Structure formats: structure tokens, C-alpha cells
Amino acid sequence: MSLQEIVDAVQERGSRLVEIGVTDMIPAFPPSGLGLYKRLAPLRSVIDRSLLRTPAIKYAHHMSLVFQR
């Protein structure tokens, strides 16, 4: 299902889209090396926020949709 199909389906039920947000360019939980990953958290956060301000944002892997009735 595409983003537009989701928005249309919810709006057909009487709600309107208020906000779309995306987060997490870098996965929060790696498959291995969690200790090192946690120690690099401050750097990961800076890199993640920076990437969200570039065209690479289309690869963010969490999306939030806020609707209001």
C-alpha cells in the first residue's frame, strides 16, 4: 500500500492529515556489535539528523502520520 493510499483511506473515514514525519536514517539496532553501536550513539544521532536534511531522507525507515478528526 502506498503512502497516498493510506492517506486517502483514512481521509475517506473523516479524518484529515495534519503532519507527516520521518526519522531514523541509521537503524537503531544493528544485527551485531551492540556495545560499540551504543558507544557511538552521540555520533550516530548527529549523522542521522544531518541525513534527514538531505535528499537521502526518502530512505528513512520510520514514518509517522498524524491525522485529526
C-alpha positions, 0 to 999 in steps of 0.5 A: 500500500502506498503512502497516498493510499493510506492517506486517502483511506483514512481521509475517506473515514473523516479524518484529515492529515495534519503532519507527516514525519520521518526519522531514523536514517541509521537503524537503531539496532544493528544485527551485531556489535551492540556495545560499540553501536551504543558507544557511538550513539552521540555520533550516530544521532548527529549523522542521522539528523544531518541525513534527514536534511538531505535528499537521502531522507526518502530512505528513512525507515520510520514514518509517522502520520498524524491525522485529526478528526 
